């Protein structure tokens, strides 16, 4: 009689250990799943917001370019010095001018946004050049040559 009671207690102890291991694995799986869900949501939100921030920065520089062209009709050249934050959502930015317009890109290049600067590229010659966001960015409009340059 005594042996059968001890046998029952042995299997009862084993079942508690197995239950504990199963619940522990379920808890780890839930923790990993919820953590992964929030990581994916954060990356998605960061990607969406960084795209909007690049567009906003591009439009900011486009409006500064239009203001440079439109300002001081008697001046030979107009120079605007603009500053933005060094990084946006952890991305360092590179602003550049080319024939197709003003481009805001990450450094190293993974994302970019290009604007025609309110169709300014149709009436003004853009001098190819670029400047990083870690320093003040100078937009120079030369009225005599009708060129816009970024340095």
FILUM-95235 format. One record per residue: residue number from 1; residue in three letters; x, y, z of N, C-alpha, C in turn. Coordinates in steps of 0.2 Angstrom, whole numbers. Example, Ala and Ser with C-alpha at 12.3 -4.5 7.8 and 13.67 -1.06 7.14 Angstrom:
BEGIN
> 1, ALA, 66, -28, 39, 62, -22, 39, 66, -16, 39 $
> 2, SER, 64, -11, 35, 68, -5, 36, 64, 0, 39 $
END
This chain:
BEGIN
> 1, UNK, 4, -6, 0, 0, 0, 0, 4, 6, 0 $
> 2, UNK, 10, 6, 4, 14, 12, 4, 17, 13, -2 $
> 3, UNK, 19, 8, -6, 23, 9, -12, 18, 12, -17 $
> 4, UNK, 12, 11, -17, 8, 14, -22, 7, 21, -21 $
> 5, UNK, 7, 23, -14, 6, 30, -13, 12, 34, -15 $
> 6, UNK, 18, 31, -14, 24, 35, -16, 25, 35, -23 $
> 7, UNK, 22, 30, -27, 22, 30, -34, 18, 36, -37 $
> 8, UNK, 12, 37, -34, 8, 42, -36, 11, 49, -34 $
> 9, UNK, 15, 50, -29, 18, 56, -27, 23, 57, -32 $
> 10, UNK, 27, 52, -34, 32, 53, -39, 30, 56, -46 $
> 11, UNK, 24, 53, -48, 22, 55, -55, 18, 62, -54 $
> 12, UNK, 16, 64, -48, 13, 70, -47, 18, 76, -47 $
> 13, UNK, 24, 74, -44, 30, 79, -44, 32, 80, -51 $
> 14, UNK, 32, 75, -55, 35, 75, -62, 30, 80, -66 $
> 15, UNK, 23, 79, -65, 18, 83, -69, 19, 90, -67 $
> 16, UNK, 20, 92, -61, 21, 99, -59, 27, 102, -62 $
> 17, UNK, 32, 98, -63, 38, 100, -66, 37, 101, -74 $
> 18, UNK, 33, 97, -77, 32, 97, -84, 27, 103, -85 $
> 19, UNK, 22, 104, -80, 18, 110, -81, 22, 117, -80 $
> 20, UNK, 26, 117, -75, 30, 123, -75, 34, 124, -81 $
> 21, UNK, 37, 119, -84, 41, 120, -90, 37, 123, -96 $
> 22, UNK, 31, 120, -97, 26, 122, -102, 24, 129, -101 $
> 23, UNK, 22, 131, -95, 20, 138, -94, 26, 143, -94 $
> 24, UNK, 32, 141, -93, 37, 145, -94, 39, 146, -101 $
> 25, UNK, 38, 141, -105, 39, 142, -112, 33, 146, -115 $
> 26, UNK, 27, 145, -113, 22, 149, -116, 23, 156, -114 $
> 27, UNK, 25, 158, -108, 27, 165, -106, 32, 168, -110 $
> 28, UNK, 38, 164, -111, 43, 166, -115, 41, 168, -122 $
> 29, UNK, 37, 163, -125, 34, 164, -132, 29, 171, -132 $
> 30, UNK, 25, 172, -127, 21, 178, -127, 25, 184, -126 $
> 31, UNK, 30, 184, -122, 35, 190, -121, 38, 191, -128 $
> 32, UNK, 41, 186, -131, 44, 187, -138, 39, 190, -143 $
> 33, UNK, 33, 187, -143, 28, 189, -148, 26, 196, -147 $
> 34, UNK, 25, 198, -141, 23, 205, -139, 28, 210, -141 $
> 35, UNK, 34, 208, -139, 40, 212, -140, 41, 213, -148 $
> 36, UNK, 41, 208, -151, 42, 208, -159, 36, 213, -162 $
> 37, UNK, 30, 212, -159, 25, 216, -162, 26, 224, -161 $
> 38, UNK, 28, 225, -155, 30, 232, -154, 36, 235, -157 $
> 39, UNK, 41, 231, -159, 47, 232, -163, 45, 234, -170 $
> 40, UNK, 41, 230, -173, 38, 231, -179, 34, 237, -180 $
> 41, UNK, 30, 238, -175, 26, 244, -175, 30, 251, -175 $
> 42, UNK, 36, 250, -170, 40, 256, -170, 44, 257, -176 $
> 43, UNK, 46, 252, -179, 50, 253, -186, 45, 256, -191 $
> 44, UNK, 39, 253, -191, 34, 256, -196, 33, 263, -195 $
> 45, UNK, 32, 265, -189, 30, 272, -187, 36, 276, -189 $
> 46, UNK, 42, 274, -187, 48, 278, -188, 49, 279, -196 $
> 47, UNK, 48, 274, -200, 49, 274, -207, 44, 279, -210 $
> 48, UNK, 38, 279, -208, 32, 284, -210, 34, 291, -208 $
> 49, UNK, 36, 292, -202, 37, 298, -199, 44, 301, -202 $
> 50, UNK, 49, 297, -204, 55, 300, -207, 54, 302, -214 $
> 51, UNK, 49, 298, -217, 48, 300, -224, 44, 307, -224 $
> 52, UNK, 40, 308, -219, 36, 315, -219, 41, 320, -217 $
> 53, UNK, 46, 318, -212, 51, 323, -210, 56, 325, -216 $
> 54, UNK, 58, 320, -220, 62, 322, -226, 58, 327, -231 $
> 55, UNK, 52, 325, -232, 48, 330, -236, 47, 337, -233 $
> 56, UNK, 46, 337, -227, 46, 344, -223, 52, 347, -224 $
> 57, UNK, 58, 344, -223, 64, 347, -224, 66, 350, -231 $
> 58, UNK, 64, 345, -236, 64, 347, -243, 60, 353, -244 $
> 59, UNK, 54, 354, -242, 50, 359, -243, 52, 366, -240 $
> 60, UNK, 56, 365, -234, 59, 370, -230, 64, 373, -234 $
> 61, UNK, 69, 369, -237, 74, 372, -241, 72, 374, -248 $
> 62, UNK, 66, 371, -251, 63, 374, -257, 61, 381, -256 $
> 63, UNK, 57, 382, -250, 55, 389, -249, 60, 394, -248 $
> 64, UNK, 66, 392, -245, 71, 396, -244, 75, 398, -251 $
> 65, UNK, 75, 393, -255, 77, 394, -262, 73, 399, -266 $
> 66, UNK, 66, 398, -265, 62, 403, -268, 63, 410, -265 $
> 67, UNK, 64, 410, -259, 65, 417, -255, 71, 420, -258 $
> 68, UNK, 76, 416, -259, 83, 419, -261, 82, 421, -268 $
> 69, UNK, 79, 418, -272, 78, 420, -279, 73, 427, -279 $
> 70, UNK, 68, 427, -275, 64, 432, -275, 66, 439, -271 $
> 71, UNK, 71, 438, -267, 73, 443, -263, 78, 448, -266 $
> 72, UNK, 79, 454, -264, 84, 459, -267, 85, 459, -274 $
> 73, UNK, 81, 462, -278, 81, 462, -285, 87, 466, -288 $
> 74, UNK, 90, 470, -283, 96, 474, -285, 102, 471, -284 $
> 75, UNK, 102, 466, -279, 108, 462, -277, 111, 458, -283 $
> 76, UNK, 118, 457, -283, 121, 452, -287, 120, 445, -285 $
> 77, UNK, 120, 444, -278, 119, 437, -276, 116, 438, -269 $
> 78, UNK, 113, 432, -267, 109, 432, -261, 111, 425, -258 $
> 79, UNK, 113, 426, -251, 115, 419, -248, 111, 419, -242 $
> 80, UNK, 108, 413, -241, 104, 411, -235, 108, 405, -231 $
> 81, UNK, 109, 406, -225, 112, 401, -221, 107, 398, -217 $
> 82, UNK, 106, 391, -218, 101, 388, -214, 104, 382, -210 $
> 83, UNK, 100, 381, -205, 103, 375, -200, 97, 371, -198 $
> 84, UNK, 98, 364, -199, 93, 359, -196, 96, 355, -191 $
> 85, UNK, 92, 351, -188, 95, 346, -183, 100, 341, -187 $
> 86, UNK, 105, 339, -183, 110, 335, -186, 107, 328, -188 $
> 87, UNK, 103, 326, -185, 100, 319, -187, 92, 319, -186 $
> 88, UNK, 89, 316, -190, 82, 315, -190, 80, 308, -189 $
> 89, UNK, 77, 306, -184, 76, 299, -182, 82, 294, -183 $
> 90, UNK, 88, 297, -181, 94, 293, -181, 97, 293, -188 $
> 91, UNK, 94, 297, -193, 98, 297, -199, 101, 304, -200 $
> 92, UNK, 107, 304, -202, 111, 310, -204, 109, 311, -211 $
> 93, UNK, 108, 318, -213, 105, 320, -219, 110, 323, -224 $
> 94, UNK, 109, 322, -230, 113, 325, -235, 109, 329, -240 $
> 95, UNK, 109, 335, -241, 105, 339, -245, 109, 341, -251 $
> 96, UNK, 106, 340, -257, 110, 341, -263, 105, 344, -269 $
> 97, UNK, 109, 348, -273, 105, 351, -279, 108, 347, -285 $
> 98, UNK, 103, 346, -290, 105, 343, -296, 100, 346, -301 $
> 99, UNK, 100, 344, -308, 96, 347, -313, 88, 345, -311 $
> 100, UNK, 87, 339, -308, 80, 337, -306, 77, 341, -300 $
> 101, UNK, 81, 344, -296, 79, 347, -290, 83, 347, -284 $
> 102, UNK, 80, 348, -279, 83, 347, -272, 82, 340, -269 $
> 103, UNK, 87, 337, -267, 86, 330, -264, 88, 330, -257 $
> 104, UNK, 84, 327, -253, 86, 326, -246, 87, 319, -245 $
> 105, UNK, 93, 316, -243, 94, 309, -243, 98, 308, -236 $
> 106, UNK, 97, 301, -234, 101, 299, -228, 108, 298, -230 $
> 107, UNK, 112, 298, -225, 119, 297, -226, 121, 291, -221 $
> 108, UNK, 122, 285, -224, 123, 282, -230, 116, 282, -234 $
> 109, UNK, 116, 282, -240, 109, 283, -244, 105, 277, -243 $
> 110, UNK, 99, 277, -240, 94, 272, -239, 88, 275, -241 $
> 111, UNK, 86, 281, -239, 80, 285, -241, 81, 291, -244 $
> 112, UNK, 77, 294, -248, 78, 300, -251, 71, 303, -253 $
> 113, UNK, 71, 310, -253, 65, 314, -256, 68, 319, -260 $
> 114, UNK, 65, 320, -266, 67, 325, -271, 61, 329, -273 $
> 115, UNK, 62, 336, -273, 57, 341, -274, 60, 346, -280 $
> 116, UNK, 56, 348, -284, 58, 353, -289, 58, 360, -287 $
> 117, UNK, 58, 361, -280, 58, 367, -277, 53, 372, -280 $
> 118, UNK, 47, 370, -280, 41, 374, -283, 43, 376, -290 $
> 119, UNK, 45, 371, -294, 47, 372, -301, 52, 377, -303 $
> 120, UNK, 56, 378, -298, 61, 383, -298, 67, 381, -303 $
> 121, UNK, 67, 374, -304, 72, 371, -308, 71, 372, -315 $
> 122, UNK, 65, 375, -317, 63, 377, -324, 66, 383, -326 $
> 123, UNK, 66, 388, -321, 69, 395, -322, 76, 397, -320 $
> 124, UNK, 78, 393, -315, 85, 394, -312, 89, 388, -314 $
> 125, UNK, 96, 389, -315, 100, 383, -316, 103, 381, -309 $
> 126, UNK, 102, 375, -307, 105, 372, -301, 112, 370, -302 $
> 127, UNK, 116, 373, -298, 123, 370, -298, 124, 364, -294 $
> 128, UNK, 126, 359, -297, 127, 353, -293, 131, 353, -287 $
> 129, UNK, 129, 351, -281, 133, 352, -275, 129, 349, -270 $
> 130, UNK, 132, 348, -264, 128, 345, -258, 131, 347, -252 $
> 131, UNK, 128, 346, -246, 130, 348, -240, 127, 344, -235 $
> 132, UNK, 131, 342, -230, 128, 337, -224, 124, 342, -219 $
> 133, UNK, 120, 338, -216, 116, 342, -211, 119, 343, -204 $
> 134, UNK, 126, 341, -203, 129, 342, -197, 132, 349, -197 $
> 135, UNK, 132, 353, -202, 134, 360, -203, 129, 364, -205 $
> 136, UNK, 130, 371, -205, 125, 376, -208, 125, 375, -215 $
> 137, UNK, 120, 375, -218, 119, 374, -226, 118, 381, -229 $
> 138, UNK, 122, 383, -234, 122, 389, -237, 118, 388, -244 $
> 139, UNK, 113, 392, -245, 110, 392, -252, 112, 399, -255 $
> 140, UNK, 115, 399, -261, 118, 405, -264, 114, 406, -271 $
> 141, UNK, 111, 411, -272, 108, 413, -278, 112, 418, -281 $
> 142, UNK, 115, 417, -287, 119, 422, -291, 114, 425, -296 $
> 143, UNK, 112, 431, -296, 107, 434, -300, 110, 435, -307 $
> 144, UNK, 116, 437, -307, 120, 438, -314, 120, 432, -318 $
> 145, UNK, 121, 426, -315, 122, 420, -319, 115, 416, -319 $
> 146, UNK, 111, 418, -314, 104, 414, -313, 105, 407, -311 $
> 147, UNK, 110, 406, -306, 111, 400, -303, 110, 399, -296 $
> 148, UNK, 108, 394, -294, 107, 392, -286, 112, 387, -285 $
> 149, UNK, 115, 388, -279, 120, 383, -277, 119, 382, -269 $
> 150, UNK, 121, 375, -268, 121, 373, -261, 128, 371, -259 $
> 151, UNK, 130, 374, -253, 137, 372, -250, 136, 371, -243 $
END
